[in-house]
Amino acid sequence: MNREPMRHDWALDEIDALFALPFNDLLFRAQSLHRQVFDPNAIQVSTLLSIKTGACPEDCGYCSQSARNDTGLQRENLLPLAEVLQAAASAKSCGATRFCMGAAWRNPSDRNLDRVIEMIRGVRELGLETCVTLGMLNREQAGRLAEAGLDYYNHNLDTSPEFYGEVITTRTFRDRLQTLDHVREAGIRMCSGGILGMGENRRDRCSMLRELANLPHHPESVPLNLLVQVEGTPLFGTAKLDPFEFVRTIAVARILMPRSHLRLSAGRSDLSDEAQALCFLAGANSIFYGDRLLTTDNPQTGRDLGLFQRLGLRFEHITESAGATAAACCKSADSQG
């Protein structure tokens, strides 16, 4: 099977030229490349749980969990281990192969890291891949997570270096890159992407993708989020991104990072079934599955199963019998609201 060589030297103008291609030509190129690496009809499924909610000291303009944003969100302490493992077992029964845990911290304390490591080990014992997002890490903390067997660490770049200061001021773009350096050096797979529709322009989207594609190693997972507008955050009321521009961004990301899983993440509830189908055609091959993403809504599992059936898509790495169990589980869950 032929594969285009991996590149880490993309120029901004090259990426801009990809965005400017006619829509059909861009999707054809992205889908053709996607098929060289992945099964085009298989979707990797992850479930995300907020293990510690609210009171984050950062000032991210999009975030409902920032202590600086008056969103009415109630602060919650770190969840007990048993509650996390119960949620992970439920996610597995509904077809998830990766369980992601998010904590609203600027960076974890060593004590809190001890408790998260217990969660990682427990979830792995259930037979699930593990991913956590805990904020910034130092080198020693990344090493401890690696020793615990963590599969993925999520740390998004969010946007371009040029637009970054319009969204966040309490940590720098370089801080984010440094955490990714520590994660990569520890041997943990990287999960890093960004948020679209925050008021950035196309050149910013090109720049963000260039930063990801020109890392020494492409992130194994690239979540692409569509801004979820939360009342009380500075970005509430931002003009919505054209869905076709979102699809274009996915297609360009597929061309730049041909072996990465591209995940449709936050904001999927605002996409029509037709727009999601175009995203899969453009090279997206991973979703967050379940009715909640940290503190925001996600499409109900029944809707996802129905869309997968209509498009002929299937869960990646799940047997036929397990798929039937997942469908029954999720039908029951949706019937209960």
N, C-alpha and C positions, 0 to 999 in steps of 0.2 A: 504494500500500500504506500503510495507516494504521499509525502508530507512536506509542506513548505518549511524551510528552515526557520528556526526560532530567531527572532530579532530583538535586540535590546538597544537599538540606536535610531529609533524613529524621530524624525524631525517634525516640528509642529506643522509646517506647510504640507508635508506628506499626509498627515492625518486630516488636515482641513480639506485636502483634495478628495479624500475618501468620503467625507461627509457630503461633498458637493456632487457626488455621482448621482445620476438618475436613480430614483428609488428602486426600481426593478433591477437595475444593474448591481446596485449595492447589495441587495438581498440575495441575488443569485450568487455573487462572489462569496458572501458570508456563508450561505447555506452549503455551497460546494465545498468550502474549506471545512466547515463543521462536519460534513459527512466523511471526510478523510480521517477524522480523529474519533468521533463519537457515533454511537447509534442515534440516528436522527429522531427516533420515536421513543426514547427513554429519558425520563426526567428524574433527577436526583431530588429526594424529598428530605427537608430538614424541618424540625420543630423548634421554636424559640420560646424560652421561659424567662421572665424577669425574676431573678432570685433575690434582688435587692432593689427596691423601687424608690425613686424620688430623692430630693435633698442633695443633688449633685452640685458641687461648687462651681462648675464650668458655666460659661454664658452662651453656649451654642444656641444660635437664634432660632433653630427649628425645634428645640427639644422641650417636651412637656415635663421632663424630669429635672430640669435646671431649677435650683432654689431661687434663681433670679427672675424666673418667669412665673407669673401668677396664673396658673392653669387650673387650680383647684384639685390638683393631684395630691392624694394622701400619701405621706411618707410611710414606707414599710421597711422593717428590718430584714436582715438576711434570713431567707427561708430555712426551716429545719431540714435536715438531710432526708428524713422519711418522706416529707412532702415533695421534695425534688425527685426522689426516686419513683414515687407513685406517678408523678407527671411524666417521667421518662418512660415508664412501662406502658402508660396509656398511649404515648406518642408512637412507640414501637408497634403496638397492636393496631394502630391506624395507618401503618405503612411507612413511618419515618425511619430513615437509616442513620440519621445524625441528630443529636440532641444538643441544642445550643443554649447556653446560660449567660444571661446578661446582668451585670450589676452596675448601678449608677454611682460610680466612683471616679474621681480624678485619677487615682492610682490606688491599688489595694494595699492595706497594711499587711504585715507578715502574719498577724493573727487571723485576719480575714482570709488570707491566702491559704492558711492551713485548712480552714473549713471548706473552701472551694475545692481544694485537692481531694478531700473526702468525697465530695460530690462527683468529681471526675472519675475517681476509682469506682464508685458505686455504679455510675451510669455505664462505664465500660464493662463491668461485670454483667450487665443486662444484655450485652452484645451490640451496643450502639456506638457509633463514632461520637466523639465529644468535641465541642467547640465552646470557648468562653470569650466574653468581651468584658474586660475589667478596667479599661482605661489604660494609662501609660504603665509600662513595665520597665524595671531596670534589668540588667543582664542576669543578676542572681535569681530574680523572680522568674524570668523566662526559663532558666535552667531547672528550677524546681518544678515548674509545670511540665517540662519535658520529661523529667524523671518520673512524674506521676502518670505519664502515658498520654498526655493531652494530644489530640490529633490535629486540631486547628485552633488558631487564635485569630479572632476578628478585631481588626483595628482599621477603620475606614479612613481614607484621606479626605473624604467628604466633598472636596471641590478642588479647583486649581490653586496653585500657590498665589496667583495674582488676585483671585477673588476671596481667598481664605479669610482675610482680615475683615471682610464685610459680614462674615457669619460668626466668627469666633475670635476672641481676643485673649482668653485666659490660658491658651497654650498655642504654641507656634506650629506651623507646618513642619518645621524641622523636628519638633518633638515627636510628631506622628511617624516620620520616617525613621527616627532613632528607635522607637519601639518595634517597628517592623524589622529593623536590623537585628535587634536582640532576639526576636522570635525566630528569624531565619537562621541565625548563628546557633541557636539552641536545637535546631533540627525539627522545629514544629512547623507544620504546613500553615501558610498564610491565607487568611480570608480578608481581603481588602478591596473596597470599591468606593462608591460615592453616592451623593444625593443630587438628583436632577430637579430642576424647576425652582431653585432658590433665588432666581433673579439673575443668574449667570448668563453669559452669552455663549454662542457656539464655540468661540475661540477658547473660552474657559473649559468647556467640555473636552475639547481637543487636548488642552494642556493637562487636565486631570488624567485622561487616558494615557497620555505620553508618560506621565510620572509612573503610572502603574506598569506600563509595558516596558519601560526602560529600567526597571528594577533589575538587580543582578539575577533574580529568579522570578518569573511571573507568579503572582499569587495563584494558588491552586483553586481558590474560589474567589469570584469577583461579584459581590452583591451590588446590584444597581437599583437604587431606591428612587421612587418618585415622591417628592415632598408631600408629606401628610400635614395639612395645615391645621394647627391646633390653636384655638382661640386663647389669647394670653401670651403667645410667643411673638417675638418681633417680626417673624416672617409670615404671620397670619395675614391673609389678604394679598399675598404675592400673586401676580398673574400666572395662570396655570400654563404648563408646558404643553405644546402641541404634541399629541400622542405619536404622530409620525416622526417627530424629532426624537422622541424617546426610543422608538424602534430603530431609527438610524444610529443612535448611540450604541445600542446593543450590537448592531451589525458591525460597526467599526470596532467595538471591543472584541468581537469574535475574530476579526481579521488580525488585530494586533496581538491577541493572546489566544492562539488557536487551541491550546490544550487545557485552558482553564475552564472550570465550570462557571457559567454566567448565571447568576441567580436573580430572578424577579423577587424583590424583597418588599419593603414598605411601599404603600401606595397602590398596591395591586387591586384594591377594592375600587379604585377610581378608574380602572381600565375596563373597557368592554371586553366581552369574550372575543370579539373580532380583533381588538388590539392585542390581546394576549396571544392569540393565534399567530399574529404577525411577529410578535416577540420571539416565539418558538421557532418560526421560520428564519428569523434573523440570527439564531444561534443560542438563544437562552435555553438552558437545559437543567435548571434547578429552580425550586421554589421553596418558600417557607409555607408550611402546611399547618392549618389549625386556625381557630377563630380569633386569636389574639397575637399581636407582635409587640412584646414588651407592654406598652400601654395603649396601643392603637389597634383598630379593627383590621382584620384580614378576611378574605373571602371564606365563607363557610365551607367546610370540607365537602359537603354534598355538592356544592356548586363546582368545586374543583374536580370531583370524580365525574360529574356529568360532562364537564368540558373535556376532560381527558378521553372519555368514551366517544364523544363526538369527533374528536381530532385523531383518534386511533393512537393516543399516547399511553404509556404505561410507566409504572414506577421502576426506577433503576434498582437492580440488585434485590428484587423481591420475587418470590416464587408465586406461581398461579394460586396455590391454596392460601398463601398468606395474603395475596391480593384480595381474595374473596372474603377473608376474615376482616381485612381493613375496610372493605366496602360495607360489610354488615355493621361493623363497629361505628363507622362514621355516619351511616344512615340513621342509626339509633341516636347518636349524639345530636345530629341536626334536628331530629324529630322532637327533641327535648328543648330546642332553642338554644 
